[in-house]
Amino acid sequence: MAPRPRPSKAPTRTPSPRPNRPPASPRRTPTRGAAGDAAPTAPRRGAPPMIRSMTGFGEASGDADGAHLAVEVRSLNGKYFKAVWRLPEELQGVEAELEPILRRRLSRGSIVLAVRCSDEGADAAYAVNAGALSSYLDALRAAPGVDAGAVTVDAAALLALPGVLQPPADDLERRARIAAALKDLTARACDAVLASRAAEGKVLAKELADLVRVIRDRLAVVAQRAPLVVDEYQDRLRARIDQLLADVEVNVDQTSLVREIAVYAEKTDITEEIARLGAHLDQFESLIGADAEAPVGRTLDFVSQEMLREANTMASKSNDAAISRAVVEIKGAIDRIKEQVQNVE
């Protein structure tokens, strides 16, 4: 029996080499061009802006136990939390109950809380403190230069003096009910302030994103121009030496020439500053687009200071007109950013 012919092996194929790919990085870092310059990364496209402004207004009103309450809350720029109270006399002392509500919702800024109270049942419930009233009248008659027989006093003015009107015995319970209603109205007014802050925060986020885009565009010009500066300096230096030694038979020490060029390159190198500024821009964009409840205003302010620091360093190292012009525009945009972030919670 003839043996079966063995199938011939398929010719092996040598796999074509794959192009080298840069290793994946957990975060975006500025990429480097062929000439070694650090190019800024593209703008981040992420979640919708969630930053909030510190400027807002909210109001709420309602009735409680015969009293009509109207609450207004205004928030203004402020480095820290500060509450300013404008309460009617009958509600003095409830600040300690209202402040935690403000702090939980409005963690930063100068907050002004104003309350108007129309209490229809308060007048009938109060009684006149005869002893306090008599003391006021005696003090007035005993004042030097006052004719006791000719003294006429307006009754409304007397009743407005501290301690003349006394609350009824059950006023504490009624006051507690009104205070509870006031706390609820304050919370509702704060929620309206938050909505107002969020709406203005969207406008702020867009303005900040536009300024970041300007900085990225100018930074790209700097990154493209930076590696050419040393080459142009080398050409100028050699041309100058050739011009000076055109009529002199002198050999130039190439080692000294290279050392001079290296020193110049070291003094004017802004590669690290470009990379750090690009990283700060990445962080800034992530903050204005972050879906977080915690305030980011102080962090944005700090990052903008670091951005300005890098821009100032580039300006001091730069010896090129095109780079200097671009850095001036970068610093102008950063200054506008610093102004805007002062209003971010």
ZAPA-516495 format. One line per 2 residues: number of its first residue (from 1); their letters; for each residue x, z, y negated of C-alpha. Coordinates in pm, 1 decimal, decimal comma. Layout:
NUM	a	X/Z/Y ~ ...
END
This chain:
1	ma	0,0/0,0/0,0 ~ 153,4/-112,2/-327,6
3	pr	210,3/160,7/-581,9 ~ -3,0/156,5/-891,0
5	pr	173,1/41,5/-1200,7 ~ 229,0/335,9/-1431,7
7	ps	74,0/293,6/-1774,0 ~ 325,7/226,2/-2039,3
9	ka	363,9/492,2/-2304,6 ~ 233,3/412,6/-2646,2
11	pt	510,0/377,6/-2895,4 ~ 557,6/696,1/-3088,3
13	rt	489,8/677,6/-3458,1 ~ 714,0/856,3/-3694,6
15	ps	497,1/1042,8/-3944,2 ~ 552,4/935,3/-4296,7
17	pr	693,6/1210,8/-4511,1 ~ 439,5/1384,1/-4728,0
19	pn	513,7/1422,5/-5092,8 ~ 623,9/1766,8/-5188,3
21	rp	347,2/1969,4/-5339,3 ~ 402,6/2266,8/-5563,2
23	pa	301,4/2594,8/-5402,8 ~ -40,9/2723,8/-5493,0
25	sp	-41,5/2995,9/-5750,2 ~ -298,3/3274,6/-5774,6
27	rr	-326,1/3219,6/-6147,9 ~ -271,4/2927,6/-6377,3
29	tp	73,7/2916,0/-6529,4 ~ 212,9/2667,9/-6777,7
31	tr	352,9/2364,5/-6595,8 ~ 694,1/2222,1/-6672,0
33	ga	762,3/1862,9/-6754,3 ~ 1048,7/1650,3/-6636,2
35	ag	1261,7/1751,5/-6930,0 ~ 1208,0/2121,7/-6863,3
37	da	954,1/2183,5/-7136,7 ~ 666,7/2418,3/-7069,8
39	ap	345,5/2228,8/-7126,3 ~ 25,9/2423,7/-7198,3
41	ta	-243,2/2415,0/-6935,0 ~ -582,9/2257,2/-6980,4
43	pr	-866,0/2469,6/-7122,0 ~ -1050,6/2684,3/-6874,4
45	rg	-1405,0/2588,3/-6787,6 ~ -1581,4/2898,4/-6666,2
47	ap	-1889,7/3111,6/-6708,3 ~ -2089,4/3099,8/-7030,9
49	pm	-1961,1/3327,9/-7307,4 ~ -2075,0/3687,8/-7273,7
51	ir	-1901,0/3857,2/-7565,8 ~ -2117,1/4044,0/-7815,3
53	sm	-2088,8/4074,6/-8189,0 ~ -2084,6/4416,9/-8352,7
55	tg	-2336,4/4305,5/-8615,1 ~ -2703,1/4335,1/-8524,0
57	fg	-3044,3/4468,7/-8619,9 ~ -3338,4/4603,4/-8423,7
59	ea	-3660,3/4786,9/-8496,1 ~ -3947,9/4946,8/-8308,7
61	sg	-4258,2/5140,7/-8410,7 ~ -4532,2/5342,9/-8245,6
63	da	-4767,7/5641,3/-8269,8 ~ -4718,9/5987,7/-8123,5
65	dg	-4949,7/6287,5/-8159,8 ~ -5098,4/6173,4/-8491,4
67	ah	-4765,0/6061,4/-8635,8 ~ -4661,2/5700,3/-8691,4
69	la	-4290,3/5638,1/-8635,2 ~ -4086,6/5335,5/-8742,5
71	ve	-3724,6/5311,8/-8624,5 ~ -3462,7/5072,2/-8760,6
73	vr	-3112,5/5042,1/-8612,3 ~ -2838,2/4843,7/-8783,4
75	sl	-2489,6/4793,1/-8643,4 ~ -2187,0/4686,9/-8845,5
77	ng	-1819,1/4627,7/-8775,7 ~ -1626,1/4937,8/-8684,7
79	ky	-1312,8/5019,3/-8491,3 ~ -1482,4/5313,3/-8320,3
81	fk	-1835,0/5443,1/-8267,3 ~ -1983,1/5606,9/-8576,7
83	av	-2347,1/5703,5/-8625,7 ~ -2512,7/5745,9/-8966,5
85	wr	-2853,5/5919,8/-8967,5 ~ -3138,6/5869,6/-9212,3
87	lp	-3415,1/6095,5/-9086,0 ~ -3711,2/6254,9/-9264,6
89	ee	-3697,8/6628,8/-9318,8 ~ -3948,6/6705,6/-9044,3
91	lq	-3725,5/6532,9/-8786,8 ~ -3395,5/6687,1/-8889,2
93	gv	-3208,4/6820,1/-8586,7 ~ -3297,9/6550,6/-8332,2
95	ea	-2965,9/6370,1/-8386,5 ~ -2815,4/6539,1/-8081,7
97	el	-3092,1/6392,0/-7863,9 ~ -3064,8/6042,2/-8011,6
99	ep	-2686,7/6002,2/-8019,5 ~ -2643,0/5962,7/-7638,7
101	il	-2895,9/5677,3/-7649,1 ~ -2692,5/5501,0/-7915,4
103	rr	-2361,4/5561,2/-7739,0 ~ -2484,7/5428,1/-7405,0
105	rl	-2609,0/5103,2/-7555,6 ~ -2389,2/5050,8/-7861,3
107	sr	-2046,6/5172,8/-7762,1 ~ -1858,5/5048,7/-8068,0
109	gs	-1927,9/4991,2/-8436,2 ~ -2084,7/5169,0/-8731,1
111	iv	-2448,5/5240,8/-8641,7 ~ -2712,0/5327,7/-8902,6
113	la	-3038,6/5472,1/-8766,3 ~ -3326,2/5507,2/-9014,0
115	vr	-3662,2/5664,1/-8924,1 ~ -3984,1/5660,1/-9126,2
117	cs	-4253,5/5906,2/-9026,2 ~ -4615,2/5914,1/-9148,1
119	de	-4758,4/6235,5/-9005,4 ~ -5131,7/6264,5/-9080,4
121	ga	-5176,0/6597,1/-8904,0 ~ -4876,0/6771,5/-9052,9
123	da	-5026,6/6875,8/-9389,0 ~ -5321,6/7062,5/-9241,6
125	ay	-5105,9/7237,3/-8987,3 ~ -4856,9/7390,0/-9231,2
127	av	-4907,8/7725,4/-9405,4 ~ -4765,2/7856,1/-9732,4
129	na	-4497,1/8123,5/-9706,0 ~ -4612,8/8356,5/-9983,9
131	ga	-4295,1/8564,0/-9975,6 ~ -4066,3/8262,8/-10023,0
133	ls	-4290,5/8126,4/-10299,3 ~ -4290,4/8460,9/-10481,8
135	sy	-3910,9/8481,0/-10458,8 ~ -3872,6/8138,7/-10619,8
137	ld	-4110,3/8233,6/-10904,9 ~ -3938,5/8568,7/-10966,6
139	al	-3597,6/8399,2/-10981,2 ~ -3731,7/8144,3/-11227,3
141	ra	-3883,1/8409,5/-11458,1 ~ -3564,8/8616,9/-11446,0
143	ap	-3342,8/8325,0/-11545,6 ~ -3168,8/8377,4/-11883,6
145	gv	-3339,5/8207,2/-12176,2 ~ -3669,7/8154,2/-11992,6
147	da	-3993,6/8284,7/-12146,7 ~ -4176,5/8430,2/-11848,3
149	ga	-4516,1/8394,5/-12014,6 ~ -4467,3/8027,7/-12098,9
151	vt	-4344,5/7913,3/-11756,8 ~ -4551,1/7632,3/-11603,3
153	vd	-4455,5/7500,6/-11262,2 ~ -4577,9/7192,3/-11078,7
155	aa	-4737,7/7294,5/-10749,7 ~ -4603,4/6991,0/-10561,7
157	al	-4250,7/7076,9/-10672,3 ~ -4294,1/7433,1/-10547,4
159	la	-4422,2/7319,6/-10208,5 ~ -4120,9/7089,8/-10169,4
161	lp	-3877,8/7382,2/-10195,9 ~ -3711,0/7484,1/-9867,1
163	gv	-3899,2/7753,4/-9676,0 ~ -4220,0/7743,5/-9882,2
165	lq	-4416,4/7556,5/-9614,5 ~ -4412,4/7707,8/-9266,1
167	pp	-4489,1/7511,6/-8949,3 ~ -4763,3/7644,1/-8722,8
169	ad	-4688,8/7831,7/-8403,2 ~ -4756,9/7530,9/-8178,8
171	dl	-4541,6/7299,5/-8392,5 ~ -4246,7/7318,1/-8151,3
173	er	-4449,6/7160,6/-7871,4 ~ -4579,2/6889,3/-8101,9
175	ra	-4231,5/6829,8/-8237,3 ~ -4101,4/6788,0/-7880,4
177	ri	-4367,2/6525,0/-7810,1 ~ -4280,4/6337,1/-8127,9
179	aa	-3908,6/6361,5/-8046,1 ~ -3972,2/6214,9/-7699,8
181	al	-4156,7/5922,2/-7856,5 ~ -3874,8/5882,1/-8107,4
183	kd	-3620,3/5861,4/-7825,2 ~ -3820,1/5585,8/-7658,8
185	lt	-3850,2/5392,4/-7985,6 ~ -3477,8/5434,0/-8049,5
187	ar	-3398,2/5288,1/-7707,5 ~ -3626,6/4991,0/-7776,6
189	ac	-3466,4/4933,1/-8116,5 ~ -3120,4/4946,8/-7955,8
191	da	-3227,3/4686,4/-7700,2 ~ -3328,7/4460,9/-7989,6
193	vl	-2988,1/4520,7/-8148,7 ~ -2819,5/4420,3/-7821,8
195	as	-3018,2/4096,3/-7813,3 ~ -2915,2/4027,1/-8172,4
197	ra	-2552,6/4104,8/-8090,6 ~ -2558,3/3875,3/-7787,3
199	ae	-2701,0/3585,6/-7989,7 ~ -2430,1/3619,7/-8252,6
201	gk	-2173,4/3667,3/-7976,2 ~ -2247,0/3317,0/-7848,0
203	vl	-2170,1/3176,2/-8191,7 ~ -1850,3/3380,7/-8210,2
205	ak	-1742,3/3266,2/-7863,6 ~ -1784,4/2901,6/-7959,6
207	el	-1581,0/2947,8/-8277,8 ~ -1306,5/3126,8/-8085,3
209	ad	-1302,7/2857,9/-7815,4 ~ -1266,2/2589,2/-8083,7
211	lv	-970,7/2774,3/-8235,6 ~ -807,8/2811,8/-7893,1
213	rv	-847,2/2437,1/-7845,8 ~ -666,7/2375,5/-8175,4
215	ir	-380,1/2599,6/-8065,6 ~ -353,2/2422,7/-7730,2
217	dr	-337,3/2082,4/-7899,2 ~ -61,6/2194,3/-8136,2
219	la	121,6/2373,9/-7855,3 ~ 124,6/2049,9/-7656,0
221	vv	300,7/1882,3/-7949,7 ~ 557,6/2162,4/-7958,7
223	aq	614,0/2143,8/-7581,6 ~ 663,6/1768,3/-7597,5
225	ra	898,1/1785,8/-7892,8 ~ 1109,7/2088,7/-7792,5
227	pl	1337,7/1924,2/-7528,9 ~ 1420,8/1637,4/-7765,5
229	vv	1558,5/1861,7/-8037,9 ~ 1886,9/1939,7/-7859,8
231	de	1946,2/1574,6/-7769,2 ~ 1893,4/1469,5/-8129,5
233	yq	2124,0/1746,5/-8250,1 ~ 2392,3/1627,2/-8008,7
235	dr	2359,7/1270,7/-8135,2 ~ 2376,6/1383,6/-8498,4
237	lr	2678,3/1603,1/-8430,8 ~ 2870,1/1326,8/-8255,1
239	ar	2781,8/1076,2/-8525,9 ~ 2898,8/1319,1/-8793,3
241	id	3228,4/1380,9/-8615,4 ~ 3285,2/1009,7/-8567,2
243	ql	3219,8/953,2/-8936,4 ~ 3462,2/1224,4/-9045,0
245	la	3737,0/1110,3/-8809,2 ~ 3690,0/738,2/-8861,3
247	dv	4024,2/699,0/-9044,9 ~ 4213,5/975,2/-8864,6
249	ev	4389,5/947,2/-8530,1 ~ 4264,4/1277,1/-8385,2
251	nv	4116,5/1345,9/-8045,1 ~ 3809,9/1571,6/-8039,0
253	dq	3808,9/1858,2/-7790,5 ~ 3507,6/1773,9/-7576,2
255	ts	3491,8/2128,2/-7437,5 ~ 3445,4/2272,0/-7784,9
257	lv	3187,2/2007,9/-7863,0 ~ 2987,6/2088,8/-7550,4
259	re	3015,0/2461,8/-7625,6 ~ 2877,4/2405,6/-7975,8
261	ia	2584,3/2207,4/-7839,3 ~ 2516,2/2475,7/-7576,1
263	vy	2511,0/2749,2/-7841,0 ~ 2266,8/2546,9/-8050,2
265	ae	2046,2/2484,3/-7746,1 ~ 2039,4/2856,4/-7667,2
267	kt	1948,8/2953,4/-8023,7 ~ 1667,9/2699,5/-8054,6
269	di	1525,5/2725,1/-7701,5 ~ 1153,1/2810,6/-7722,4
271	te	1059,3/2735,1/-7361,7 ~ 974,1/3097,8/-7284,0
273	ei	770,5/3136,4/-7602,1 ~ 568,4/2824,7/-7517,9
275	ar	500,8/2955,1/-7167,1 ~ 400,1/3301,8/-7287,0
277	lg	172,2/3165,4/-7558,2 ~ 4,6/2944,0/-7298,4
279	ah	-45,9/3248,2/-7074,0 ~ -195,3/3445,3/-7364,8
281	ld	-437,1/3159,0/-7431,0 ~ -543,3/3167,1/-7064,9
283	qf	-610,0/3540,9/-7086,4 ~ -794,9/3503,9/-7415,6
285	es	-1025,1/3235,9/-7273,0 ~ -1093,1/3443,2/-6962,2
287	li	-1197,9/3735,7/-7182,7 ~ -1437,3/3542,5/-7406,0
289	ga	-1592,6/3382,7/-7097,7 ~ -1604,6/3693,6/-6879,2
291	da	-1941,2/3812,0/-6748,8 ~ -1866,2/4180,3/-6801,7
293	ea	-2049,3/4472,0/-6958,8 ~ -1735,3/4641,5/-7091,1
295	pv	-1645,7/4564,0/-7455,3 ~ -1347,6/4329,2/-7491,3
297	gr	-1302,1/4329,9/-7868,4 ~ -996,0/4555,6/-7870,2
299	tl	-833,1/4359,1/-7587,8 ~ -894,4/4032,7/-7773,2
301	df	-736,7/4184,6/-8083,0 ~ -430,1/4291,0/-7884,8
303	vs	-393,5/3948,2/-7719,0 ~ -420,8/3774,3/-8056,5
305	qe	-138,8/3996,2/-8187,1 ~ 78,3/3889,4/-7893,6
307	ml	-7,6/3525,6/-7961,6 ~ 102,3/3565,5/-8322,9
309	re	424,5/3730,6/-8208,0 ~ 514,3/3428,7/-7993,0
311	an	425,3/3187,8/-8274,7 ~ 646,2/3379,5/-8518,8
313	tm	935,9/3366,9/-8273,3 ~ 892,7/2991,6/-8234,3
315	as	888,1/2952,7/-8611,6 ~ 1211,3/3151,2/-8652,2
317	ks	1389,3/2952,7/-8379,5 ~ 1262,1/2612,9/-8478,5
319	nd	1497,3/2373,7/-8656,0 ~ 1269,8/2072,1/-8634,9
321	aa	1017,6/1955,7/-8894,0 ~ 754,4/1839,4/-8643,5
323	is	769,2/2167,1/-8450,1 ~ 755,9/2368,9/-8772,5
325	ra	442,9/2185,1/-8887,8 ~ 272,9/2239,5/-8551,7
327	vv	366,3/2609,7/-8548,4 ~ 224,1/2654,8/-8899,5
329	ei	-108,5/2515,8/-8775,2 ~ -90,5/2743,0/-8469,5
331	kg	-34,8/3049,7/-8687,9 ~ -324,1/2949,8/-8912,9
333	ai	-558,3/2925,1/-8613,7 ~ -436,2/3261,0/-8480,1
335	dr	-501,4/3425,9/-8817,2 ~ -859,0/3297,3/-8807,7
337	ik	-891,7/3428,4/-8451,9 ~ -772,6/3771,8/-8565,7
339	eq	-1041,0/3773,4/-8835,2 ~ -1315,2/3673,4/-8591,7
341	vq	-1227,8/3923,0/-8317,4 ~ -1273,5/4210,0/-8563,4
343	nv	-1647,1/4148,6/-8520,3 ~ -1637,5/4142,2/-8138,6
345	e	-1760,4/4453,9/-7960,8
END
